[in-house]
Amino acid sequence: MWLANLGLLVVAFAWGSQIPVLTVLLAHWDPYFLAAVRYVLAVPVLLLLLRLLEPRHYDLSGLASGRVWILGIALGLFVPLYTIGIANADPNTAAIIGSMGTVIGGLVGWIGFRMPIERALWPAIVLALAGGIRATFRPDMAGSGFDIRGGEFLVILAAACWAWYSLAAQRWLGHWSQLKISVITMVPATVVSMVVYAGAALLGEVPWPPPPQRDALDIGLVIWMVVMAVIAGLIFWNYGMQKLGIVISSIYLNFVPIFAVLIIAILGTPPRLLQIAGGALVLVGVFLSQRHHFAWYRRITGAASGGARTGG
């Protein structure tokens, strides 16, 4: 179990590093290109890993399914929305908003799948809204007093796409392994991200071809983003889900915004006091909503003979 816990901690750090990494890369690259390249480079490696790790599940016939392509559209839109959102938002604020995944997921499940919102989630919703308002409030700013740059709404929309994809994938493709679901749906998602990039280029929003870059730091950060956030993050997440279950694995996601803010601070943009207070409100709300699930998880695992393992 220690390996599963360590792997999930790596996942949290890798995913938490994405906002600061993208903030550095966006100084030289356009967000549409960065959104597409991470999937274009990762998909061949992931297909190979699926072939090696789960040869019995390696069957590409699922790509003919309309549901797989619908899921791919949601996953493919997530990447450019998230990247463009970060490009047009304060990085610390984007990290705080990104930590609202549990709340956004609950609302998406209620709206899209008629899943009831548990009572334990309502405090998280209230605290997340209060935290988001506090994180964007700047009394020193003229006008409204809120540091809202537009990208914040795209980050929320991206989180909604991810939540819908995650819920629909389990309902439609639950008979597949978690690794196969992730890899196969990422193929149409890559096509979608490339279409979005091509459309932006045709409209003149981004240069085509992209200007050549010879900065070793940029190349290293792109490799880090692809290897750690997409490939290693996917493998370690599925491994943690298999060994520890969805409830324990999800708790590790609370570390994602913490790592993001710490890395951003190290790079020279420390969070404002109000951002820290807003982020704390969001995390408290998420913890309260998860505590109910954690108590339930301990009851069922304690009752199971021999400590039976649960999986996501």
N, C-alpha and C positions, 0 to 999 in steps of 0.2 A: 504493500500500500504506500510505502514511502516514495516509491518511484512515481506513482500516480499523483501524489500530492506535489512532488517536486515538478512534475510535468505541467500541472495546472498553474503552478506559480510562474513557470517559464511562459506559459500562455498569457497570463495576466501582464507580465513585463513586456512581452513581444507586442501584444495588442495595445498596451499603454504607450509604447514608444511610437506608435503610428502618427499621432498628431504632431509631436515635435519633429519627427523625421520628415513628414510632409511639409511642415512649416519651413524647414531648411530647403527642401527640394523645390518648393513653389517659387523661390526666389529666381530660379533659372528655367523651370519647366512649367508648361501650362497644366492645369488640373485634369483636362480631358485625356491628355497623353499619359499622365501618371495613373489615372484610373484604369486605362486599358492595359498598360504594359504589365501591371502586376499580375493580371490573369493570363495574359498571353504567354508570359514566361513561366508561370506556375503550372498551367494545365498539362503540358507534356510530362513534367516530372510527376505530377499527381496521378496521371494515367498509368505511368510506369510503376509507381508505388502500389496502386490498386492491383496491378497485374502480379506484382511480387508478393504483397502481403495477403491478398485475398483472391487467389487465382480462381476459386470456385465462383466468385461473384463478378468476375471480369466478363461482362457481357454488355456490349455497346448498343444492343437492339433497343434499349430503353430510350435512346435518343430519338426514336420515331414517335414517341408518345407526346401528345399535345400537352399533357399535364407537366411533363418535364420541361417543356419550352415555356409554359406559363411561369413555372417556378424560376426558370432561367431569366425571364424578363425581370422579375422582382429582384433577383440576386444581381443581375446585370445593372439595373438602375441604382441599386444601393451604392455601388462603388463610385460612379461619377457624382451622385448627389452628396455623398459623404466628403469626397475630395474637394468639390467646389464649395461646399459649406465651410470646410476648414479654411479654404483660401479667402473666404469673406467673413471671417469671425475672429474674435480674440481667441488665441489658442487655449488659454485657461478656461474661458467660458465654454468653448467647444468641448473640452474635456468634462466639465461639470454636466453639460447637457447630455453628453454621451453616456453618463452614468445613470440616466433615467430609463435605461433599457427595460427594467422590470416593470416600471409603471406604464411605459408605452406599450410593452407587450400585453399587459393586462387589458388596456383599452382596445388594442387591435383585436384581441381575442373576443372581447365583448361585442365590438361592432361587426367584425368580419365573420365570426363563427358562433355568435350567440352564446359565448361562454360566460357564465355569471362571474361578476367581480366579487371575489371573496372580501369579507369584512376586513381582513387583515391588510388588504391592499389599499383601502381608502386613506388611512393615515399616510401611507407612502405617496399617494397622489397629491394630497394636500401639502405635505412637506416638500415634495419635488417641485410643485408650482411655486411655493414660497422660496425655495432655494434658487430656482431659476431666476425669479424676479430680483432677489437680493444679489445674485452673482452679476447681473447685468446693470445694476444701479450704480451710477457714478454721480454723486452730488456736485462734483466739480465741473460737469459737462453742461454746456448751454442747451437750451431747448427742453426736451423731455426729461433729461437727466439719466437716460438709459443708454448704455453702450451697446446698441443693437445695430449690426451691420448688414443684416439680411441672411448671412450664411447660417445663423442659428436655426432658422426655420428649415433649411435644407438638411441640416444634421438631424433634426427631429423627423423629417420626412424619410430620410435614409434609415433611421432606426425603425420607423414604421414598416418600411419595405422588408427589412431584415426580420422583424417580428412576424410579419405575415408569411414570409418565405419559410421561417422555422416551423410555424404551426402547420401550414399547409403541407409541407414536405413530410411531416410525421403522419398526417392523416392520409395522404395520397400514396406515399412510398414507404410506409412503415414496415413492409415485408422485406425491404432491402436492409443491408447493413448501413450503419451511420457513415462509414467511410465511402461506400458506394453512392449513397445519396448526395454527399458533398461533392464528390468528384464528378459524377455524371451531370448533375445540375450546373456545375461550374462551366461545362462546355458551352451550352447555349448562353450562359451569362457572359462568357468571353465574347461571343458573337455580338451580343447586345452592347457591351461596352465599346467594342470596335465600331459599331454602327453609330453610336453616340459621338465618338471621337471623329469619325468621318463626316458626320453631319455638321459638327462644329467647324471642321476645316472647310467644308464647302460653303458655309455661311460666312466665312472669313473671321470667325471668332478666335481661331488659333492658326499659327503659321503651318504651312505644309510645303515641303517636308519639315519636320521639327529641326530647329537649328542644331548643328553638331555641338556636343559638349564633351570636353576632355578633362573635366574635373574628376580626379580620382575619388574625392569625397562623395560626389553625387553618385558615381557608379557604385561605390560601396554601400551607400544608403539604399539605393534601389535593390541591390542584392539582399541586403538585410531585410527590407520590406517583403520581398518575394519569399525568401527562404524561411524567415522567422515568423512573420505575421500570417502568411498564407499557408505554406507547406508544413513547417514544424508546428505552427499553431493549430492547424487542422488535425494533425496526427496526435499531438498530445491532448487536445481537447477530446477527441474520440476515445483515447486510451483512458483518460480520467473518467469520462462518462461510463465506460464499461466497468471500471473497477470500483468507483465510488458512487455512481448514480448522479442523476440530474440535479438533485437538491444541493449536495455538497459541492459539486462542480460549479454550480451557479454562484455559490458564495464567493468563490475565488474571483469572479468578475468584479467584485467590489474593489479589488486592488487595481483594476485597470486605470480609473481616473487618478488614483493616488500616484501611481508610477508616472502617468502622463504629466501631472502637475510638477512632480519632483524633477523630471528630466527637463521640462520647460524652464523651471527655475534655474537649473544648472547651466542651461544655455543662455541665461541672461534676462529672462522675463519672469520674475517672481510674481506669484498671484497677489492681487490686492486683498486687503483684509475682508472686504465684503464678499469677494469671490471665495475665500476660505470658508467664511460663515455660510454662504450659499451651498457650497459643496458639502459641508458638514450636515446641513439640513437634509440634502438629498440622500446621503449615505445613511443617516439615522432612519429615514423613512424606508429605505430599501431593507435595512437590517430588521426593522420591525415587521415588515411583510414576510421576510424569510424565516423569522424565528418561529412562526406558526408552522411552516413547512418542515423546519428542522426538528421540531418536537414530534411531528407526525412521523418523520423519517426514523427517528430513534425508536419510536414505539413499534413500528412494523419490523424493523431490523432486529430489535430486541426480542420480539415475539417469534421470529423465524428460528426454526431449529438449526443449530450449528452456525448461526450468524449468516444466513443465506445472503448472497450478494444481489443487490439491485442494480439495474442498468437503465441508461437513458434511452 
